[in-house]
């Protein structure tokens, strides 16, 4: 199965081809090292490099330095970065650029990200700035990247503890999606990806919301048939919204459900302390409570939505346990979260915060809310 995500004519981009595979990932077949074609820089991290498909592929490269490996053909380079959100910074983006520069890559080169959202965000951003832009392709290896991060062209890195403050819209030309990669994920990383899947379901799909509610045991057991369905539906839903609103001038902002709260939590907790999906799920809980407090949704909707989230183990407390476990003052923590939310790049009006709220499943709206309204759902 495959489909094309096409971009507006004035975007500067044509399409992203998204290919889905039911079999085991074979990177040596996907990217044969024949020495033909453009130069390629493969970027992954040291955790992903331990997976069997990567071990076999990496075995075809010779070590140049601690993190850099070269193929015998002299045209393909493999870079292994440190893993995790804590290393999603401009220094690591520039490390990708430096490797390409050191190996005399030209503007016909391709950067290939093999990993989760951190790797794809940084690799695509590096591709966007190297010699004013080279092609980029993704092989997403996490559920979160398959259902969200790898699709749509948002790239970048964190800066001074704030999420994704530096970046660009720069989509991959090709995505290779292997759902079987998900079977190798640590449980916490898998559940993190589910957070973005639940978000997509709440935004666009009553049917998938019902599936996540009624088939929770199979979802948590990583049933392959259900996972393939969830991944394909999430990817299709995101592609449709990005096609309509590439630069996030309107409806694409719906995809930020839970993110203004969630990004703030990640910053306050310390980047990498809580997973992105856990933070987004908690943020959705806050957005639901805010919708309820403003009279936008019913108590029944709020309860059912939060029951789904808590059923997958996400923290629904006003101030999550990751912040209160050291006995910190709740009011102080609420203020810290609010202060971090003020830094969110999506805010527009001075003195208010821009958030995504819901009336029901699939009934979404963008709202400007006051600081006091936000503090009410953080206490």
C-alpha positions as CSV (number, residue, x, y, z in Angstrom):
1,X,0.0,0.0,0.0
2,X,1.2,3.5,-0.7
3,X,-0.3,7.0,-1.3
4,X,1.0,10.5,-2.0
5,X,0.7,13.5,0.3
6,X,0.6,16.4,-2.2
7,X,1.6,19.9,-1.1
8,X,0.1,23.2,-2.3
9,X,1.6,24.7,-5.5
10,X,3.1,27.7,-3.7
11,X,4.7,25.6,-1.0
12,X,7.9,24.9,-2.9
13,X,7.4,21.1,-2.5
14,X,5.6,18.5,-4.6
15,X,4.8,15.5,-2.6
16,X,5.7,12.9,0.0
17,X,5.3,9.3,-1.1
18,X,4.3,7.2,1.9
19,X,4.8,3.4,1.4
20,X,3.5,0.8,3.9
21,X,5.1,-2.7,4.3
22,X,3.6,-5.7,6.1
23,X,6.8,-7.7,6.1
24,X,10.0,-7.3,8.2
25,X,12.2,-4.3,7.5
26,X,15.2,-5.1,5.3
27,X,17.3,-2.0,5.0
28,X,19.9,-3.8,2.9
29,X,17.3,-4.3,0.3
30,X,15.6,-0.9,0.7
31,X,18.9,0.9,0.4
32,X,21.5,-1.4,-1.4
33,X,25.0,0.0,-1.2
34,X,25.8,-0.3,-4.9
35,X,27.6,3.0,-5.1
36,X,25.2,4.1,-7.9
37,X,23.1,7.2,-7.7
38,X,23.3,10.2,-5.3
39,X,25.5,10.3,-2.2
40,X,23.5,9.3,0.9
41,X,23.9,10.2,4.6
42,X,22.0,7.8,6.8
43,X,21.3,9.2,10.3
44,X,20.2,7.1,13.3
45,X,20.9,6.8,17.0
46,X,22.8,4.3,19.1
47,X,19.7,2.7,20.4
48,X,18.1,2.2,17.0
49,X,21.5,0.8,15.7
50,X,21.1,-2.1,18.1
51,X,17.9,-3.3,16.3
52,X,18.4,-6.4,14.0
53,X,17.6,-4.6,10.7
54,X,20.1,-1.8,11.6
55,X,22.8,-4.2,12.8
56,X,22.7,-6.0,9.5
57,X,22.8,-2.7,7.6
58,X,25.5,-1.1,9.8
59,X,27.6,-4.2,9.3
60,X,28.2,-3.1,5.7
61,X,29.9,0.1,6.9
62,X,33.5,0.6,8.2
63,X,34.1,2.7,11.3
64,X,35.7,6.0,10.7
65,X,35.3,7.5,14.2
66,X,33.2,7.0,17.3
67,X,29.9,8.0,15.5
68,X,30.7,8.0,11.8
69,X,30.9,4.9,9.5
70,X,31.5,4.7,5.7
71,X,30.5,2.2,3.1
72,X,33.1,0.7,0.8
73,X,31.6,2.5,-2.2
74,X,32.7,5.8,-0.7
75,X,29.4,7.4,-1.4
76,X,27.2,6.3,1.6
77,X,27.9,7.4,5.2
78,X,26.2,6.3,8.4
79,X,26.0,8.6,11.4
80,X,24.9,7.3,14.8
81,X,23.9,10.1,17.2
82,X,23.1,10.0,20.9
83,X,19.5,8.9,21.6
84,X,16.6,10.9,23.0
85,X,15.1,14.3,23.4
86,X,18.0,15.5,25.6
87,X,20.1,15.6,22.5
88,X,17.6,17.2,20.2
89,X,19.6,20.5,19.9
90,X,21.3,22.7,17.4
91,X,24.7,21.2,18.1
92,X,23.5,17.7,16.9
93,X,21.8,19.3,13.9
94,X,25.1,20.9,13.0
95,X,26.9,17.6,13.6
96,X,24.8,16.1,10.8
97,X,25.7,19.1,8.5
98,X,29.4,18.7,9.4
99,X,29.5,15.1,8.4
100,X,28.0,15.9,5.1
101,X,30.4,18.7,4.6
102,X,33.4,16.7,5.7
103,X,32.5,14.0,3.1
104,X,32.0,16.5,0.3
105,X,28.3,15.9,-0.2
106,X,26.8,17.9,-3.0
107,X,23.3,19.4,-3.5
108,X,22.2,16.1,-5.2
109,X,22.7,14.2,-2.0
110,X,20.0,12.5,0.1
111,X,19.8,12.5,3.9
112,X,18.0,9.4,5.2
113,X,16.6,9.5,8.8
114,X,16.2,6.0,10.4
115,X,14.6,6.4,13.8
116,X,11.9,8.2,15.8
117,X,10.7,11.8,15.8
118,X,13.9,13.2,17.3
119,X,16.0,11.8,14.4
120,X,13.6,12.7,11.7
121,X,13.1,16.2,13.0
122,X,16.9,16.9,13.2
123,X,17.8,15.2,10.0
124,X,15.2,17.0,7.9
125,X,16.2,20.3,9.5
126,X,19.8,19.6,8.7
127,X,18.8,18.7,5.1
128,X,16.9,22.0,4.8
129,X,19.9,24.1,5.7
130,X,22.8,22.1,4.1
131,X,23.7,24.0,0.9
132,X,20.2,25.5,1.0
133,X,18.4,22.2,0.8
134,X,19.0,18.6,-0.1
135,X,16.5,15.7,-0.4
136,X,15.4,13.8,2.7
137,X,13.8,10.4,3.3
138,X,12.5,8.7,6.4
139,X,12.4,5.2,7.8
140,X,10.4,5.8,11.0
141,X,11.0,3.1,13.6
142,X,8.7,4.3,16.4
143,X,4.9,4.3,16.6
144,X,5.0,8.1,17.4
145,X,7.0,8.8,14.2
146,X,4.8,6.6,12.1
147,X,1.5,8.1,13.2
148,X,2.7,11.7,13.5
149,X,6.2,13.0,13.6
150,X,7.5,11.8,10.2
151,X,4.5,13.1,8.3
152,X,3.9,16.7,7.2
153,X,7.2,18.4,7.0
154,X,7.7,20.0,10.5
155,X,11.4,19.9,11.3
156,X,13.7,21.4,14.0
157,X,15.2,21.1,17.4
158,X,14.8,22.3,20.9
159,X,16.5,25.4,22.3
160,X,17.2,26.4,25.9
161,X,14.8,23.8,27.2
162,X,11.9,24.9,25.0
163,X,10.5,22.5,22.4
164,X,11.0,22.9,18.7
165,X,11.9,26.6,18.9
166,X,14.2,26.4,15.8
167,X,13.1,24.7,12.6
168,X,11.5,24.8,9.2
169,X,8.8,23.2,7.1
170,X,10.7,20.7,5.0
171,X,9.0,17.5,4.2
172,X,10.5,14.1,3.3
173,X,10.2,13.1,-0.3
174,X,9.7,9.4,0.7
175,X,8.6,7.5,3.8
176,X,9.0,3.8,4.3
177,X,6.6,2.6,7.0
178,X,7.2,-0.8,8.6
179,X,4.7,-1.4,11.4
180,X,6.8,-4.4,12.5
181,X,9.4,-2.0,13.9
182,X,6.8,-1.3,16.6
183,X,7.2,-4.8,18.1
184,X,10.8,-4.0,19.2
185,X,9.9,-0.8,21.1
186,X,10.3,-0.6,24.9
187,X,6.8,-0.5,26.5
188,X,7.1,3.1,27.5
189,X,8.1,4.2,24.0
190,X,5.2,2.3,22.6
191,X,2.7,3.9,24.9
192,X,4.2,7.3,24.1
193,X,3.3,6.7,20.4
194,X,-0.2,5.7,21.4
195,X,-0.6,9.1,22.9
196,X,-0.4,10.7,19.4
197,X,-2.6,7.9,18.0
198,X,-5.3,8.7,20.6
199,X,-5.0,12.4,19.7
200,X,-5.6,11.7,16.0
201,X,-8.6,9.5,16.9
202,X,-10.1,12.2,19.1
203,X,-9.6,14.8,16.4
204,X,-10.8,13.0,13.3
205,X,-12.1,9.5,13.8
206,X,-15.0,8.4,16.0
207,X,-14.4,4.9,14.7
208,X,-10.8,4.7,15.7
209,X,-11.7,6.3,19.1
210,X,-14.2,3.4,19.6
211,X,-11.5,0.9,18.6
212,X,-9.0,2.3,21.1
213,X,-11.8,2.2,23.7
214,X,-13.1,-1.3,23.1
215,X,-9.9,-3.1,21.9
216,X,-7.5,-1.7,24.5
217,X,-6.2,-5.1,25.5
218,X,-5.3,-6.0,21.9
219,X,-3.8,-2.5,21.3
220,X,-1.6,-2.9,24.4
221,X,-0.6,-6.4,23.2
222,X,0.5,-4.8,19.9
223,X,-1.8,-6.9,17.8
224,X,-0.3,-6.6,14.3
225,X,-3.6,-6.2,12.4
226,X,-4.9,-3.5,14.7
227,X,-1.6,-1.7,14.6
228,X,-1.5,-1.7,10.9
229,X,-5.0,-0.2,10.8
230,X,-4.2,2.4,13.4
231,X,-1.0,3.5,11.7
232,X,-2.5,3.7,8.3
233,X,-5.6,5.6,9.5
234,X,-3.4,8.1,11.5
235,X,-1.1,8.7,8.6
236,X,-4.0,9.2,6.2
237,X,-5.7,11.6,8.5
238,X,-2.6,13.7,9.0
239,X,-1.8,13.7,5.3
240,X,-5.3,15.0,4.5
241,X,-5.0,17.9,7.0
242,X,-1.5,18.8,5.9
243,X,-2.6,18.8,2.3
244,X,-5.2,21.4,3.1
245,X,-3.0,23.5,5.4
246,X,0.7,22.9,4.9
247,X,2.0,26.0,6.8
248,X,-0.5,25.7,9.8
249,X,-2.5,28.8,9.0
250,X,-5.8,27.1,9.9
251,X,-7.0,23.5,10.4
252,X,-3.6,22.0,10.8
253,X,-3.4,23.7,14.1
254,X,-5.9,21.1,15.4
255,X,-3.0,18.6,15.4
256,X,-1.6,20.6,18.4
257,X,-4.4,19.2,20.6
258,X,-2.7,18.6,24.0
259,X,0.6,20.0,22.8
260,X,0.6,23.5,24.3
261,X,0.1,22.0,27.7
262,X,2.3,19.0,26.9
263,X,5.3,20.9,25.6
264,X,5.2,23.1,28.7
265,X,5.2,20.0,30.9
266,X,8.2,18.6,29.0
267,X,10.1,21.8,29.6
268,X,9.3,22.1,33.3
269,X,10.1,18.4,33.9
270,X,13.3,18.6,32.0
271,X,13.4,17.5,28.3
272,X,13.6,13.8,28.1
273,X,12.2,13.2,31.7
274,X,8.7,12.4,30.4
275,X,8.1,11.1,26.9
276,X,6.4,13.3,24.3
277,X,3.4,11.1,24.0
278,X,2.9,11.0,27.8
279,X,3.1,14.7,27.9
280,X,0.6,15.2,25.1
281,X,-1.8,12.7,26.7
282,X,-1.7,14.7,29.9
283,X,-2.1,17.9,27.9
284,X,-5.2,16.4,26.3
285,X,-6.6,15.8,29.7
286,X,-6.0,19.5,30.6
287,X,-7.6,20.6,27.3
288,X,-10.7,18.5,28.0
289,X,-11.0,20.0,31.4
290,X,-10.6,23.5,29.9
291,X,-13.3,22.7,27.3
292,X,-15.6,21.6,30.1
293,X,-14.9,24.6,32.2
294,X,-15.8,26.9,29.3
295,X,-19.0,25.0,28.6
296,X,-17.9,23.8,25.2
297,X,-18.4,20.1,25.9
298,X,-20.6,17.9,28.1
299,X,-19.5,16.2,31.3
300,X,-20.2,12.8,29.5
301,X,-17.7,13.6,26.7
302,X,-15.1,14.8,29.2
303,X,-15.4,11.7,31.3
304,X,-15.4,9.2,28.4
305,X,-12.4,10.9,26.8
306,X,-10.4,11.0,30.0
307,X,-11.4,7.4,30.8
308,X,-9.8,6.3,27.5
309,X,-6.6,8.2,28.3
310,X,-6.3,7.0,31.9
311,X,-7.1,3.4,30.6
312,X,-3.8,3.5,28.7
313,X,-2.0,4.6,31.9
314,X,-1.7,8.3,31.2
315,X,-1.6,10.7,34.1
316,X,-4.7,12.8,34.3
317,X,-3.9,14.7,37.5
318,X,-4.0,18.5,37.3
319,X,-0.3,18.5,38.1
320,X,1.2,15.2,37.0
321,X,3.1,12.9,39.3
322,X,6.4,13.4,37.4
323,X,6.4,17.0,38.9
324,X,5.0,16.3,42.4
325,X,7.1,13.3,43.4
326,X,9.7,15.5,45.0
327,X,7.2,17.3,47.1
328,X,7.2,20.6,45.1
329,X,4.5,23.1,45.8
330,X,1.5,22.6,43.4
331,X,0.8,26.3,43.0
332,X,4.4,27.0,42.1
333,X,4.4,24.1,39.6
334,X,1.2,25.4,38.0
335,X,2.8,28.8,37.5
336,X,5.9,27.2,36.0
337,X,3.7,25.3,33.5
338,X,1.8,28.5,32.6
339,X,5.1,30.4,32.2
340,X,6.4,27.7,29.8
341,X,3.1,27.8,27.9
342,X,3.5,31.5,27.3
343,X,6.7,30.7,25.3
344,X,4.8,28.4,22.9
345,X,5.4,29.5,19.3
346,X,1.7,29.1,18.4
347,X,0.6,31.9,20.7
348,X,-0.6,35.1,18.9
349,X,-2.5,37.5,21.1
350,X,-0.6,39.3,23.9
351,X,-1.8,38.2,27.3
352,X,-3.7,35.1,26.1
353,X,-2.8,31.6,25.1
354,X,-3.8,29.7,21.9
355,X,-5.0,26.2,22.6
356,X,-7.0,23.5,20.8
357,X,-10.3,22.5,22.5
358,X,-13.1,20.1,21.6
359,X,-16.9,20.0,21.8
360,X,-16.9,16.3,21.0
361,X,-14.9,13.7,19.0
362,X,-14.1,15.3,15.7
363,X,-15.6,18.7,16.7
364,X,-12.5,20.8,17.2
365,X,-11.8,24.5,17.6
366,X,-9.0,27.0,18.2
367,X,-9.5,29.2,21.2
368,X,-7.7,32.1,22.8
369,X,-7.9,31.6,26.6
370,X,-6.7,33.7,29.5
371,X,-4.0,32.8,31.9
372,X,-6.5,32.5,34.7
373,X,-8.5,29.9,32.7
374,X,-5.4,27.9,32.2
375,X,-4.5,28.1,35.9
376,X,-7.9,26.8,36.9
377,X,-7.3,23.4,35.2
378,X,-3.8,23.2,36.6
379,X,-5.1,23.2,40.2
